[in-house]
Amino acid sequence: MKLVRYGAVGKEKPGLIDETGKLRDLSKHVKDFDGAAIAPAALAKLAKLKTDTLPLVKGKPRMGCPVAKVGKFIAIGLNFYDHAEESGMAVPKEPVVFMKATSCIVGPNDNVMLPKGSKKTDWEVELGIVIGTRARYVTQKAATDYVAGYCLINDVSEREYQLERGPQWDKGKGCDTFGPIGPWLATKDDLADIHKCAMWLDVNGVRMQTGTTKKMIFNVPKIVSYLSQFMTLEPGDIITTGTPPGVGLGMKPPKFLKAGDVMTLGIEGLGEQRQVVVPFKL
């Protein structure tokens, strides 16, 4: 299933994208896609619905983040061999973990706002893991049993804040609008192999990133198992898993976003996003 939340900011309704690509309303069957609604039993119930009987949604409404009330937005850095190389950083022996503020989460096609005084805002197409079952000290073998599904994420980053203003990455990762997520949450049964998905990102129509999830240093089971040793993963938590090469920081000379730029990105099976970069505004 491809589960979505559509509508104005703060007033999103639950829906799904059917096999023909049409948006259908689910509000009579689920209140919202929070942690409880993406638990295994809840998803199994939704899977039994006859999608062609669900109401069609007219027009092209705004898409919100497909998960409501995200508890934790966890990120894995330097998780592609070739991205570590272009960044001039050593390949990590263990996953690099940092947090993105949940206040940075926006819809997949919402504007991305440059932080005040920013000169080094960058792009990163990434695979997102959505937790569906509470996970503590889980094994790699069992890890995907705790996953509800996957989504597309743009891990927007301010590189000066991230790398030049102290040892913690968080301050360059959680600025307002720096977490576009969606358009949909694809449940596990909707993807043949999450480790064989093509990834791409363009800026102003020019291809910047081309990659595949099979080149991740730490795969999905490893990431979920690893994180569960250090924190309890709750239903509705989202993990963004690293980016392939082609970020602005790695270019010679480096290239960063400016107001008016347009980012488009996608992952095979997880849809596409489009964001316009806008100047800072309180």
VEXDREN-2710 file (C-alpha; in Angstrom, 1 decimal):
% VEXDREN-2710
k/r/px/py/pz
1/MET/0.0/0.0/0.0
2/LYS/1.0/3.6/-0.6
3/LEU/-0.4/5.6/2.3
4/VAL/-0.6/9.3/2.3
5/ARG/-1.8/12.4/4.2
6/TYR/-3.2/15.1/2.1
7/GLY/-4.7/18.6/2.6
8/ALA/-3.7/21.9/4.1
9/VAL/-1.0/22.1/6.8
10/GLY/-2.4/20.9/10.1
11/LYS/-5.6/19.6/8.5
12/GLU/-4.2/16.6/6.6
13/LYS/-6.5/13.6/6.0
14/PRO/-5.5/10.0/5.5
15/GLY/-5.6/8.5/2.1
16/LEU/-3.9/6.0/-0.2
17/ILE/-2.7/5.9/-3.8
18/ASP/-4.4/3.0/-5.6
19/GLU/-2.9/0.8/-8.3
20/THR/-3.8/3.2/-11.0
21/GLY/-2.2/6.2/-9.3
22/LYS/-5.4/7.8/-8.1
23/LEU/-5.8/9.3/-4.6
24/ARG/-8.5/7.8/-2.4
25/ASP/-9.8/8.9/0.9
26/LEU/-9.4/6.7/4.0
27/SER/-10.8/9.0/6.6
28/LYS/-13.8/6.7/7.3
29/HIS/-11.5/3.9/8.1
30/VAL/-8.6/5.6/10.1
31/LYS/-8.4/8.9/11.9
32/ASP/-4.8/9.6/10.9
33/PHE/-1.5/7.8/10.2
34/ASP/0.1/8.1/13.6
35/GLY/2.1/5.4/15.3
36/ALA/-1.0/3.4/16.3
37/ALA/-2.4/3.4/12.7
38/ILE/0.7/2.0/11.2
39/ALA/1.1/-0.9/13.6
40/PRO/1.0/-4.4/12.0
41/ALA/-2.6/-5.2/13.0
42/ALA/-3.8/-1.8/11.8
43/LEU/-2.0/-2.1/8.4
44/ALA/-3.4/-5.6/8.0
45/LYS/-6.9/-4.3/8.4
46/LEU/-6.4/-1.6/5.8
47/ALA/-4.9/-4.1/3.4
48/LYS/-8.2/-6.0/3.3
49/LEU/-10.1/-2.9/2.0
50/LYS/-11.4/-2.9/-1.6
51/THR/-9.5/0.2/-2.8
52/ASP/-11.8/0.7/-5.8
53/THR/-14.7/1.3/-3.4
54/LEU/-12.9/4.1/-1.5
55/PRO/-13.9/7.7/-2.4
56/LEU/-11.8/9.4/-5.0
57/VAL/-10.2/12.7/-4.0
58/LYS/-10.8/15.4/-6.6
59/GLY/-8.1/17.8/-7.8
60/LYS/-4.4/17.7/-6.7
61/PRO/-4.3/18.5/-3.0
62/ARG/-1.1/19.3/-1.1
63/MET/0.6/16.2/0.3
64/GLY/1.9/16.3/3.8
65/CYS/4.3/14.1/5.6
66/PRO/2.8/10.6/5.4
67/VAL/3.3/10.0/9.1
68/ALA/1.6/12.1/11.8
69/LYS/3.1/13.0/15.1
70/VAL/6.6/11.7/14.4
71/GLY/8.2/11.1/17.7
72/LYS/11.9/10.8/16.7
73/PHE/13.5/11.8/13.4
74/ILE/16.8/9.9/13.5
75/ALA/19.5/10.2/10.8
76/ILE/22.5/8.1/9.7
77/GLY/25.4/10.0/8.2
78/LEU/28.1/8.9/5.7
79/ASN/26.2/5.7/4.8
80/PHE/27.4/5.4/1.2
81/TYR/31.0/4.5/0.4
82/ASP/31.2/7.0/-2.5
83/HIS/29.6/9.8/-0.5
84/ALA/32.1/9.4/2.3
85/GLU/34.9/9.6/-0.3
86/GLU/33.5/12.8/-1.9
87/SER/33.2/14.4/1.6
88/GLY/36.8/13.6/2.4
89/MET/35.8/11.6/5.4
90/ALA/36.7/8.1/6.5
91/VAL/34.2/5.2/6.0
92/PRO/32.6/4.7/9.4
93/LYS/33.1/1.5/11.3
94/GLU/29.7/2.0/13.0
95/PRO/26.7/4.0/11.9
96/VAL/27.1/7.8/12.4
97/VAL/23.9/8.8/14.3
98/PHE/22.4/12.3/14.7
99/MET/19.0/13.7/15.1
100/LYS/16.9/16.0/13.0
101/ALA/14.4/18.1/14.8
102/THR/10.8/17.0/14.2
103/SER/9.9/20.7/13.8
104/CYS/11.8/20.6/10.4
105/ILE/9.3/18.1/8.9
106/VAL/7.3/19.4/6.0
107/GLY/5.4/17.8/3.0
108/PRO/7.3/16.5/0.0
109/ASN/6.5/19.5/-2.2
110/ASP/6.5/22.3/0.4
111/ASN/9.0/25.1/0.1
112/VAL/12.4/24.8/1.6
113/MET/13.4/28.0/3.4
114/LEU/17.0/29.1/3.7
115/PRO/18.0/29.7/7.4
116/LYS/18.9/33.2/8.4
117/GLY/22.3/34.1/7.1
118/SER/22.8/30.7/5.4
119/LYS/25.4/30.4/2.6
120/LYS/25.9/26.6/2.5
121/THR/22.5/24.9/2.3
122/ASP/22.8/21.6/0.6
123/TRP/20.6/18.7/-0.7
124/GLU/20.6/15.0/0.1
125/VAL/18.2/12.4/-1.4
126/GLU/17.6/9.6/1.2
127/LEU/15.7/6.5/2.0
128/GLY/13.5/6.7/5.1
129/ILE/12.6/3.9/7.4
130/VAL/9.3/4.1/9.3
131/ILE/9.0/2.1/12.5
132/GLY/5.7/0.3/13.0
133/THR/6.4/-1.7/16.2
134/ARG/8.2/-0.8/19.4
135/ALA/11.8/-2.0/19.1
136/ARG/14.4/-2.5/21.9
137/TYR/17.5/-4.6/21.5
138/VAL/16.3/-6.4/18.3
139/THR/18.5/-8.6/16.2
140/GLN/19.4/-7.9/12.6
141/LYS/17.5/-11.0/11.6
142/ALA/14.3/-9.8/13.2
143/ALA/14.8/-6.0/12.5
144/THR/12.5/-5.6/9.5
145/ASP/9.6/-7.1/11.5
146/TYR/9.6/-3.8/13.3
147/VAL/9.4/-1.7/10.2
148/ALA/6.0/-0.4/8.9
149/GLY/7.5/0.7/5.5
150/TYR/9.6/3.2/3.7
151/CYS/9.5/6.8/2.4
152/LEU/11.5/9.4/0.4
153/ILE/13.3/12.1/2.3
154/ASN/15.4/15.1/1.4
155/ASP/17.8/15.5/4.3
156/VAL/18.4/19.3/3.7
157/SER/21.6/20.4/5.4
158/GLU/23.3/23.7/6.2
159/ARG/27.0/22.7/6.0
160/GLU/28.5/25.7/7.9
161/TYR/26.2/25.1/10.8
162/GLN/26.8/21.3/10.6
163/LEU/30.6/21.2/10.2
164/GLU/32.1/24.6/11.1
165/ARG/30.2/25.5/14.3
166/GLY/31.1/22.8/16.7
167/PRO/31.3/19.0/16.7
168/GLN/27.5/18.2/16.7
169/TRP/25.8/17.9/13.3
170/ASP/22.3/18.5/14.6
171/LYS/22.3/22.3/14.3
172/GLY/22.8/22.1/10.6
173/LYS/20.2/19.4/10.1
174/GLY/17.1/20.6/12.0
175/CYS/16.4/24.0/10.6
176/ASP/12.7/24.8/9.7
177/THR/11.6/23.0/6.4
178/PHE/14.8/20.9/6.3
179/GLY/12.9/17.6/6.4
180/PRO/10.6/17.1/3.4
181/ILE/9.1/13.6/3.7
182/GLY/6.8/11.7/1.3
183/PRO/4.8/11.7/-0.9
184/TRP/3.8/8.3/0.6
185/LEU/4.6/5.6/3.1
186/ALA/5.1/2.4/1.1
187/THR/4.4/-0.6/3.2
188/LYS/6.9/-3.4/3.1
189/ASP/4.8/-5.6/0.7
190/ASP/4.8/-2.8/-1.8
191/LEU/8.5/-3.1/-2.6
192/ALA/10.3/-6.1/-4.0
193/ASP/13.7/-5.3/-2.5
194/ILE/14.4/-2.1/-0.6
195/HIS/18.2/-2.6/-1.2
196/LYS/17.8/-2.4/-5.0
197/CYS/16.2/1.0/-5.5
198/ALA/17.5/3.7/-7.8
199/MET/17.9/7.2/-6.3
200/TRP/18.3/10.6/-7.9
201/LEU/18.2/14.3/-7.3
202/ASP/18.2/17.3/-9.7
203/VAL/18.7/21.0/-9.0
204/ASN/17.1/23.3/-11.6
205/GLY/16.8/20.4/-13.9
206/VAL/20.4/19.3/-13.7
207/ARG/21.2/15.9/-12.3
208/MET/23.3/16.1/-9.2
209/GLN/22.8/12.8/-7.5
210/THR/22.5/9.3/-9.0
211/GLY/22.7/6.3/-6.7
212/THR/21.2/3.1/-5.5
213/THR/20.3/1.8/-2.1
214/LYS/22.4/-1.3/-2.7
215/LYS/25.5/0.8/-2.1
216/MET/24.6/1.6/1.5
217/ILE/27.4/0.8/4.0
218/PHE/24.9/-0.2/6.7
219/ASN/21.6/-1.8/5.4
220/VAL/18.1/-1.5/6.8
221/PRO/18.3/-4.5/9.3
222/LYS/21.7/-3.3/10.5
223/ILE/20.5/0.3/11.1
224/VAL/17.3/-0.7/12.9
225/SER/19.1/-3.3/15.1
226/TYR/21.9/-0.9/15.8
227/LEU/19.7/2.0/16.9
228/SER/17.6/-0.2/19.1
229/GLN/20.6/-0.9/21.2
230/PHE/20.8/2.7/22.2
231/MET/17.2/4.0/22.2
232/THR/13.7/2.6/22.1
233/LEU/12.3/3.0/18.6
234/GLU/8.6/3.8/18.8
235/PRO/5.9/3.4/16.1
236/GLY/5.9/6.5/13.9
237/ASP/9.6/7.2/14.4
238/ILE/11.4/7.9/11.1
239/ILE/15.0/7.0/10.3
240/THR/16.7/8.7/7.3
241/THR/19.6/6.5/6.1
242/GLY/22.2/8.5/4.3
243/THR/22.8/9.8/0.8
244/PRO/24.7/8.8/-2.4
245/PRO/27.4/11.1/-3.9
246/GLY/26.6/14.3/-5.7
247/VAL/25.9/16.7/-2.8
248/GLY/26.9/20.3/-3.2
249/LEU/29.6/20.1/-0.5
250/GLY/31.5/17.5/-2.6
251/MET/31.7/19.5/-5.8
252/LYS/34.8/21.4/-6.9
253/PRO/34.2/24.2/-6.2
254/PRO/31.3/23.5/-3.7
255/LYS/27.8/24.5/-4.9
256/PHE/25.0/25.4/-2.6
257/LEU/21.3/26.3/-2.8
258/LYS/20.0/29.9/-3.3
259/ALA/16.6/31.4/-3.3
260/GLY/14.7/30.4/-6.5
261/ASP/16.4/27.1/-7.0
262/VAL/14.2/24.1/-7.5
263/MET/15.0/20.6/-6.2
264/THR/13.4/17.5/-7.7
265/LEU/14.2/14.0/-6.3
266/GLY/13.0/10.5/-6.2
267/ILE/13.6/6.9/-5.2
268/GLU/12.3/3.9/-7.1
269/GLY/9.0/2.8/-5.6
270/LEU/8.8/5.7/-3.2
271/GLY/7.7/8.6/-5.5
272/GLU/9.1/12.0/-6.2
273/GLN/9.4/15.4/-4.5
274/ARG/9.7/18.9/-5.7
275/GLN/10.8/21.9/-3.5
276/VAL/11.3/25.5/-4.3
277/VAL/14.0/27.2/-2.2
278/VAL/12.8/30.5/-0.7
279/PRO/14.6/33.2/1.4
280/PHE/14.4/33.3/5.2
281/LYS/11.3/34.7/6.7
282/LEU/10.2/34.8/10.3
END
